[in-house]
Amino acid sequence: MKEITVNNIDKYEVARYLGYKDTLPDVEMTKIILECEQTMLKTIKPKYIYRIFDIEQIDEGVKIVGTQLVLTGEAIKKHLKGCTKAALMCTTLSSDVDMLIRSVEVNNMIKTLVYDALANVTIEQVCDEVEKIIEEDLPEYYHTWRFGIGYGDLPLSLQDKFLSVLNAQKTIGVCSTESCILTPKKSVTCILGLSKEKMENIKKSCDNCNMKEKCQFRKNGTTCN
């Protein structure tokens, strides 16, 4: 497993998570963001795991060959159309990040929001790096964008089976609660479709995301992609 190091967190994306649409944070907020960034960079311990599987389209969705896992729903079927394999992937920033956020949420709501935004941006950067590793390991394959568990009509209830297939609990310490929430909280599960033929990628959009009614980006008049 290749080591992932994050030396800088995209402050533009952090500002976007914090609700800044057409303006940049003021001097005081920028100072807080930069201060929190340094603490976040010292706290994170990025880990990941991915496995490649053959896949098969079936009526219920997409079967992960060699396992009992079926990715159900029409959205994932459409996403993986034309793919012969899929990369199942899980990343995390470690439980230390959860502890950091909890340590300030009682008496400093601004820093809590900033740390949360920084963590959200960082886990996406880690996912980007893992995606590059997959590209390097499988240069003969084209791949789709990352499709997260819980996106579209792919149910969150698959989290536990998904993690078990990856053995993520033992390898990188990621588990799922009874309510299908990942722990540590700043963790991500997703799927990339793989094909030796160039695919017509369907654009990720708000319309087929099951979080569209709660999404903070939509409330702020932006999108998450």
Rosetta silent file (secondary structure, phi, psi, omega in degrees, C-alpha in Angstrom):
SEQUENCE: MKEITVNNIDKYEVARYLGYKDTLPDVEMTKIILECEQTMLKTIKPKYIYRIFDIEQIDEGVKIVGTQLVLTGEAIKKHLKGCTKAALMCTTLSSDVDMLIRSVEVNNMIKTLVYDALANVTIEQVCDEVEKIIEEDLPEYYHTWRFGIGYGDLPLSLQDKFLSVLNAQKTIGVCSTESCILTPKKSVTCILGLSKEKMENIKKSCDNCNMKEKCQFRKNGTTCN
SCORE:     score description
SCORE:     0.000 S_00000001
   1 L     0.000  127.458  179.886    0.000    0.000    0.000 S_00000001
   2 L   -78.621  142.970 -179.320    1.425    3.374   -1.026 S_00000001
   3 L   -78.415  140.986  176.520    1.577    6.096    1.598 S_00000001
   4 L  -112.334  126.295  178.356   -0.577    9.191    1.111 S_00000001
   5 L  -120.228  132.357  176.162    0.645   12.500    2.484 S_00000001
   6 L  -111.754  118.433 -178.390   -1.391   15.707    2.500 S_00000001
   7 L  -105.876  -13.126 -176.731    0.698   18.866    2.860 S_00000001
   8 L  -152.199  138.356  179.182   -1.877   21.446    1.862 S_00000001
   9 L  -109.158  131.536 -176.032   -5.676   21.647    2.028 S_00000001
  10 L   -61.708  103.857 -176.214   -7.527   23.457   -0.761 S_00000001
  11 H   -70.225  -27.425  176.424   -8.685   26.669    0.959 S_00000001
  12 H   -62.973  -43.951  178.565  -10.985   27.630   -1.907 S_00000001
  13 H   -67.490  -36.617  177.220  -12.933   24.404   -1.375 S_00000001
  14 H   -60.811  -45.788  178.914  -12.889   24.968    2.383 S_00000001
  15 H   -60.504  -37.828  179.897  -14.424   28.424    1.864 S_00000001
  16 H   -65.552  -41.815  176.453  -17.066   26.869   -0.383 S_00000001
  17 H   -62.421  -31.265 -178.486  -17.969   24.356    2.311 S_00000001
  18 L   -83.147   -0.724  174.476  -18.272   27.258    4.745 S_00000001
  19 L    98.870    6.157  177.553  -20.824   28.950    2.496 S_00000001
  20 L   -81.371  113.850 -175.800  -18.677   31.563    0.749 S_00000001
  21 L  -100.025  -61.023 -176.021  -20.081   31.761   -2.781 S_00000001
  22 L  -107.114   -3.967 -179.553  -19.117   35.062   -4.408 S_00000001
  23 L  -127.704  162.174  176.429  -16.789   36.434   -1.736 S_00000001
  24 L   -97.573  157.812  176.788  -13.688   35.235    0.076 S_00000001
  25 L   -58.502  148.296  178.197  -13.435   34.917    3.873 S_00000001
  26 L   -72.066  177.880 -174.078  -12.409   38.106    5.655 S_00000001
  27 H   -59.441  -43.599 -178.120   -8.984   38.521    7.271 S_00000001
  28 H   -65.421  -43.908  178.549  -10.063   37.170   10.646 S_00000001
  29 H   -66.719  -39.089  177.721  -11.754   34.091    9.193 S_00000001
  30 H   -60.155  -40.031  177.780   -8.788   33.458    6.896 S_00000001
  31 H   -61.993  -42.953  179.181   -6.520   33.535    9.940 S_00000001
  32 H   -64.240  -43.276 -179.944   -8.713   30.966   11.705 S_00000001
  33 H   -60.852  -45.697 -178.934   -8.771   28.724    8.607 S_00000001
  34 H   -65.625  -39.265  178.057   -4.972   28.822    8.269 S_00000001
  35 H   -65.042  -45.813  179.827   -4.470   28.134   11.960 S_00000001
  36 H   -67.442  -32.706  178.489   -6.913   25.218   11.915 S_00000001
  37 H   -59.424  -44.850 -178.819   -5.350   23.858    8.720 S_00000001
  38 H   -62.274  -39.568  176.997   -1.984   23.432   10.444 S_00000001
  39 H   -66.618  -41.850  179.556   -3.604   21.549   13.315 S_00000001
  40 H   -61.515  -43.873 -178.730   -5.585   19.395   10.893 S_00000001
  41 H   -63.277  -30.597  177.927   -2.476   18.495    8.887 S_00000001
  42 H   -79.352  -17.891 -173.693   -0.748   17.366   12.081 S_00000001
  43 H   -94.589  -37.310 -173.268   -3.787   15.305   13.118 S_00000001
  44 L   -65.126  146.040  173.217   -4.790   13.366   10.008 S_00000001
  45 L  -134.374   78.443 -173.745   -3.535    9.845    9.379 S_00000001
  46 L   -61.307  132.097  175.599   -4.827    9.049    5.879 S_00000001
  47 E  -135.619  155.571  178.758   -5.452    5.387    5.170 S_00000001
  48 E  -153.816  162.368  170.247   -7.088    3.589    2.276 S_00000001
  49 E  -149.716  142.846  171.712   -7.878    0.225    0.797 S_00000001
  50 E  -145.012  151.840  175.630   -9.199   -0.782   -2.588 S_00000001
  51 E  -137.083  147.817 -179.429   -9.881   -4.054   -4.374 S_00000001
  52 E  -103.250  132.291  179.625  -10.677   -4.809   -7.990 S_00000001
  53 E  -131.076  148.790  165.471  -13.567   -7.138   -8.843 S_00000001
  54 E   -70.053  149.722 -179.971  -15.248   -8.447  -11.954 S_00000001
  55 E  -128.924  158.119 -178.732  -18.832   -7.209  -12.122 S_00000001
  56 E  -141.335  127.156  177.468  -22.052   -8.489  -13.656 S_00000001
  57 E   -76.090  127.523  176.419  -25.222   -6.548  -14.452 S_00000001
  58 E  -130.667  176.030 -176.245  -28.313   -8.267  -13.048 S_00000001
  59 L   -57.588  -42.063 -174.737  -31.951   -7.232  -12.593 S_00000001
  60 L   -75.504  -21.952 -177.275  -31.433   -5.909   -9.063 S_00000001
  61 E   160.827 -122.299 -178.918  -28.312   -3.911   -9.892 S_00000001
  62 E  -129.088  122.058  178.958  -24.649   -4.906  -10.198 S_00000001
  63 E   -86.749  133.133  173.594  -23.222   -8.103   -8.722 S_00000001
  64 E   -88.947  104.176 -171.635  -19.680   -8.027   -7.356 S_00000001
  65 L   -60.406  134.790  179.618  -18.427  -11.353   -8.665 S_00000001
  66 L    89.611    1.503  178.810  -16.943  -13.677   -6.049 S_00000001
  67 L  -133.693  176.247  174.619  -18.809  -12.023   -3.175 S_00000001
  68 L   -94.130    5.962 -175.640  -22.345  -11.845   -1.781 S_00000001
  69 L   -85.173  128.203  171.927  -22.467   -8.107   -2.446 S_00000001
  70 E  -122.334  122.984  175.935  -24.964   -6.702   -4.940 S_00000001
  71 E   -83.421  106.722 -170.411  -24.956   -2.961   -5.589 S_00000001
  72 E   -91.847  153.601  175.542  -28.663   -2.338   -5.970 S_00000001
  73 L   114.970  160.432 -178.697  -30.515    0.372   -7.870 S_00000001
  74 H   -78.652  -31.575 -176.973  -30.791    1.862  -11.311 S_00000001
  75 H   -63.761  -43.313 -179.015  -28.249    4.649  -10.757 S_00000001
  76 H   -72.876  -31.540  175.373  -25.322    2.290  -10.159 S_00000001
  77 H   -62.197  -44.250  179.779  -26.392    0.092  -13.087 S_00000001
  78 H   -66.803  -40.324 -178.455  -26.303    3.136  -15.340 S_00000001
  79 H   -63.257  -38.378 -175.682  -23.018    4.296  -13.856 S_00000001
  80 L   -97.827    9.694  178.578  -21.294    0.948  -14.456 S_00000001
  81 L   -60.208  130.555 -179.711  -22.817    0.278  -17.868 S_00000001
  82 L    86.595   -4.804  179.455  -20.090   -0.935  -20.239 S_00000001
  83 L   -92.233  144.109  176.866  -17.683   -1.721  -17.374 S_00000001
  84 L  -102.952  -19.620 -179.866  -16.254   -5.195  -16.864 S_00000001
  85 E  -137.522  166.234  174.435  -14.631   -4.496  -13.500 S_00000001
  86 E  -141.757  144.377  172.226  -15.047   -2.162  -10.557 S_00000001
  87 E   -98.016  118.266  174.399  -12.701   -0.766   -7.946 S_00000001
  88 E   -94.455  128.710 -167.580  -14.267   -0.825   -4.472 S_00000001
  89 E  -136.363  143.835  175.477  -12.554    1.773   -2.340 S_00000001
  90 E  -140.098  134.599  178.356  -12.565    3.062    1.237 S_00000001
  91 E  -131.048  158.207  178.012  -10.571    5.955    2.692 S_00000001
  92 E  -153.615  155.876  174.914  -10.355    7.541    6.145 S_00000001
  93 L   -99.365   -5.853  179.361   -8.603   10.363    7.997 S_00000001
  94 L    93.989  159.236 -179.233   -8.575    8.379   11.296 S_00000001
  95 H   -68.270  -17.165  177.933  -10.498    8.734   14.550 S_00000001
  96 H   -60.830  -32.677  178.831   -8.061   11.428   15.686 S_00000001
  97 H   -68.327  -41.939  175.761   -9.904   13.878   13.430 S_00000001
  98 H   -58.107  -43.518 -179.410  -13.229   13.020   15.098 S_00000001
  99 H   -64.711  -38.649  178.956  -11.610   13.649   18.490 S_00000001
 100 H   -61.809  -46.864 -179.091  -10.210   16.984   17.299 S_00000001
 101 H   -65.052  -41.736  178.743  -13.623   18.196   16.149 S_00000001
 102 H   -63.389  -31.723 -176.301  -15.297   16.995   19.347 S_00000001
 103 H   -68.179  -21.065 -178.274  -12.695   18.812   21.446 S_00000001
 104 H  -111.597  -11.752 -171.682  -13.770   22.227   20.148 S_00000001
 105 H   -70.614  -18.236 -179.685  -17.482   21.791   19.434 S_00000001
 106 L   -74.236  -38.680 -172.530  -18.537   22.516   23.023 S_00000001
 107 L  -126.585    3.686  179.332  -17.068   26.015   23.250 S_00000001
 108 L  -147.427   87.701 -175.340  -16.019   27.159   19.771 S_00000001
 109 H   -67.681  -34.468  179.965  -18.625   26.714   17.053 S_00000001
 110 H   -62.411  -48.528  179.090  -16.649   28.672   14.446 S_00000001
 111 H   -65.261  -33.768  176.716  -13.612   26.408   14.781 S_00000001
 112 H   -59.701  -46.449  179.532  -15.896   23.378   14.779 S_00000001
 113 H   -65.307  -39.483 -179.771  -17.320   24.434   11.406 S_00000001
 114 H   -67.287  -46.157  178.277  -13.850   25.208   10.037 S_00000001
 115 H   -60.634  -40.280  179.425  -12.391   21.884   11.174 S_00000001
 116 H   -62.768  -44.315  178.583  -15.367   20.056    9.691 S_00000001
 117 H   -63.804  -43.753  178.287  -14.916   21.844    6.351 S_00000001
 118 H   -59.810  -43.264 -179.583  -11.177   21.170    6.360 S_00000001
 119 H   -65.313  -41.034  179.344  -11.783   17.470    7.054 S_00000001
 120 H   -62.786  -41.485  178.394  -14.380   17.203    4.285 S_00000001
 121 H   -68.794  -40.357 -178.199  -12.007   18.744    1.761 S_00000001
 122 H   -63.781  -43.128 -178.704   -9.076   16.637    2.971 S_00000001
 123 H   -65.088  -32.208  175.656  -10.901   13.314    2.632 S_00000001
 124 H   -68.500  -38.255  176.475  -11.810   14.259   -0.949 S_00000001
 125 H   -63.937  -38.490  177.148   -8.151   15.051   -1.649 S_00000001
 126 H   -63.827  -43.301  177.268   -7.202   11.650   -0.239 S_00000001
 127 H   -59.811  -39.823  177.605   -9.790   10.009   -2.505 S_00000001
 128 H   -60.032  -41.350 -179.444   -8.272   11.884   -5.463 S_00000001
 129 H   -67.701  -39.140  177.686   -4.854   10.480   -4.588 S_00000001
 130 H   -65.109  -39.019  177.352   -6.184    6.932   -4.301 S_00000001
 131 H   -59.988  -39.512  177.017   -7.865    7.348   -7.663 S_00000001
 132 H   -64.444  -38.327  178.586   -4.461    8.300   -9.129 S_00000001
 133 H   -63.498  -42.243  178.183   -2.936    5.182   -7.560 S_00000001
 134 H   -62.407  -41.648  177.797   -5.630    3.025   -9.170 S_00000001
 135 H   -60.728  -42.012  179.195   -4.914    4.692  -12.513 S_00000001
 136 H   -67.142  -38.597 -178.046   -1.199    3.942  -12.110 S_00000001
 137 H   -74.670  -27.376 -177.997   -1.862    0.334  -11.097 S_00000001
 138 L  -128.975   64.619 -174.609   -4.331   -0.261  -13.966 S_00000001
 139 L   -66.101  -17.014 -177.994   -3.135    1.957  -16.836 S_00000001
 140 L   -83.138   -4.416 -176.559   -4.944   -0.156  -19.434 S_00000001
 141 L  -109.896  140.782  164.547   -8.371    0.742  -18.021 S_00000001
 142 E   -84.794  154.510  179.507  -10.565    3.792  -18.373 S_00000001
 143 E  -138.229  155.784  178.214  -12.535    4.582  -15.251 S_00000001
 144 L   -82.530  176.219  170.453  -15.706    6.370  -14.197 S_00000001
 145 L   -74.743  167.577 -176.210  -15.986    9.041  -11.537 S_00000001
 146 L   -73.745  128.084  179.866  -16.369    7.931   -7.932 S_00000001
 147 E  -111.270  112.576 -174.514  -19.871    6.736   -7.025 S_00000001
 148 E   -83.456  148.067  171.606  -20.443    6.829   -3.275 S_00000001
 149 L   -61.490  127.826 -176.238  -22.526    4.453   -1.197 S_00000001
 150 L    99.935   -8.563  178.666  -25.739    6.389   -0.514 S_00000001
 151 L   -84.712  144.571 -178.011  -25.576    8.359   -3.767 S_00000001
 152 L    59.101 -132.995  178.816  -28.616    8.198   -6.027 S_00000001
 153 L  -104.183   19.321  174.094  -30.669    5.110   -5.178 S_00000001
 154 L   -83.147  110.743 -167.609  -27.688    3.046   -3.976 S_00000001
 155 L   -71.713  144.611  174.868  -28.710    2.487   -0.325 S_00000001
 156 H   -62.495  -22.583 -178.588  -26.602    3.347    2.697 S_00000001
 157 H   -62.890  -10.434  178.279  -27.683    0.008    4.152 S_00000001
 158 H   -84.267   -4.963 -174.547  -24.973   -1.613    1.987 S_00000001
 159 H   -53.612  -47.871 -173.971  -22.183    0.010    3.999 S_00000001
 160 H   -64.290  -45.041  177.962  -21.527   -2.947    6.282 S_00000001
 161 H   -63.655  -40.141  179.054  -21.383   -5.540    3.474 S_00000001
 162 H   -59.945  -47.541  179.327  -19.225   -3.201    1.412 S_00000001
 163 H   -64.055  -36.574 -179.791  -16.739   -2.770    4.263 S_00000001
 164 H   -66.522  -39.518  178.468  -16.698   -6.522    4.912 S_00000001
 165 H   -61.678  -36.276  178.948  -15.827   -7.261    1.278 S_00000001
 166 H   -85.129  -11.442 -172.379  -12.860   -4.894    1.616 S_00000001
 167 L    57.033   35.504 -175.670  -12.020   -6.104    5.145 S_00000001
 168 H   -66.624  -27.651  179.975  -11.827   -2.383    5.903 S_00000001
 169 H   -59.483  -45.363 -176.769  -12.614   -2.925    9.582 S_00000001
 170 H   -84.173  -36.147 -172.957   -9.335   -4.766   10.173 S_00000001
 171 H   -80.308  -40.344 -178.228   -7.112   -3.121    7.571 S_00000001
 172 L  -129.770    6.977  173.327   -7.875    0.585    8.062 S_00000001
 173 L    75.396   23.903  179.446  -10.238    0.652   11.055 S_00000001
 174 L   -99.833  128.342  179.590  -13.413    1.784    9.267 S_00000001
 175 E  -127.999  174.081  177.812  -16.726    0.406   10.543 S_00000001
 176 E  -125.853  136.056  178.734  -20.433    1.106   10.074 S_00000001
 177 L   -79.693  175.835  177.608  -22.944    1.832   12.840 S_00000001
 178 L   -61.854  -27.772  177.739  -26.466    0.384   13.024 S_00000001
 179 L   -92.091   15.085  173.233  -27.688    3.550   11.310 S_00000001
 180 L    68.356   26.668  175.330  -25.151    2.960    8.496 S_00000001
 181 L   -95.046  134.268 -179.552  -22.887    5.867    9.462 S_00000001
 182 E   -74.898  142.483  170.292  -19.174    5.306    8.928 S_00000001
 183 E  -129.197  133.082   -5.289  -16.750    5.524   11.828 S_00000001
 184 L   -54.958  155.624 -174.490  -14.409    7.325   11.861 S_00000001
 185 L   -65.573  -35.797 -179.854  -16.838    9.930   10.525 S_00000001
 186 L   -87.363   67.695  177.820  -14.399   11.384    8.021 S_00000001
 187 E  -133.388  157.438 -177.427  -14.338    8.224    5.923 S_00000001
 188 E  -138.192  138.761  169.919  -15.620    7.516    2.412 S_00000001
 189 E  -119.189  136.381 -178.739  -16.790    4.407    0.550 S_00000001
 190 E  -159.147  170.184 -176.610  -17.126    4.504   -3.219 S_00000001
 191 E  -129.190  135.911  171.142  -17.001    2.602   -6.500 S_00000001
 192 E  -116.786  127.970  174.401  -15.161    3.295   -9.745 S_00000001
 193 E   -79.003  144.633 -178.274  -16.196    1.463  -12.889 S_00000001
 194 E  -126.073  134.920  179.747  -13.380    0.102  -15.064 S_00000001
 195 E  -149.186  145.998  176.197  -13.431   -0.637  -18.781 S_00000001
 196 L   -82.343   -9.646  175.782  -10.859   -1.181  -21.504 S_00000001
 197 L  -103.920  141.148  178.874  -13.137    0.746  -23.853 S_00000001
 198 L   -63.501  133.707 -174.589  -13.560    4.501  -23.531 S_00000001
 199 L  -105.992  154.059  172.337  -16.881    5.220  -21.857 S_00000001
 200 L   -90.414   93.342 -174.526  -19.424    7.968  -22.262 S_00000001
 201 L   -67.416  125.540  174.209  -19.396    9.075  -18.638 S_00000001
 202 L   -76.235  127.696 -175.437  -22.762   10.210  -17.329 S_00000001
 203 L   -65.974  134.887  173.141  -22.188   13.451  -15.481 S_00000001
 204 L   -65.149  131.005 -177.814  -22.603   13.387  -11.734 S_00000001
 205 L  -143.645  165.800  178.592  -25.493   15.686  -10.888 S_00000001
 206 H   -66.692  -28.185 -172.363  -27.762   16.806   -8.055 S_00000001
 207 H   -62.057  -32.818 -178.396  -30.783   15.223   -9.738 S_00000001
 208 H  -109.869   25.266  176.225  -29.796   11.643   -8.934 S_00000001
 209 L  -105.424  132.736 -177.558  -28.322   12.269   -5.480 S_00000001
 210 L   -77.611   -0.740  177.323  -30.351   11.244   -2.444 S_00000001
 211 L  -101.329    7.816 -171.047  -28.903   14.151   -0.424 S_00000001
 212 L   -62.312  -28.059 -179.505  -30.229   16.847   -2.748 S_00000001
 213 L   -80.024  -17.744 -177.030  -32.892   18.035   -0.282 S_00000001
 214 L  -111.970   -5.564 -170.393  -30.355   18.418    2.554 S_00000001
 215 L   -64.348  127.968  179.656  -27.242   19.482    0.635 S_00000001
 216 H   -67.356  -33.630  178.867  -25.538   22.576    2.036 S_00000001
 217 H   -61.143  -44.584  179.923  -24.120   23.423   -1.392 S_00000001
 218 H   -62.954  -36.940  177.090  -27.610   23.626   -2.921 S_00000001
 219 H   -63.172  -32.712 -178.727  -28.708   25.879   -0.058 S_00000001
 220 L   -88.151   -0.815  178.645  -25.768   28.145   -0.862 S_00000001
 221 L    83.126   18.174  177.746  -26.599   28.169   -4.571 S_00000001
 222 L  -122.439 -169.959  175.713  -23.625   26.046   -5.667 S_00000001
 223 L  -130.626  168.716 -178.573  -23.022   22.356   -6.390 S_00000001
 224 L   -94.163    5.310 -178.406  -20.692   19.711   -4.981 S_00000001
 225 L  -136.610    0.000    0.000  -19.131   18.845   -8.347 S_00000001
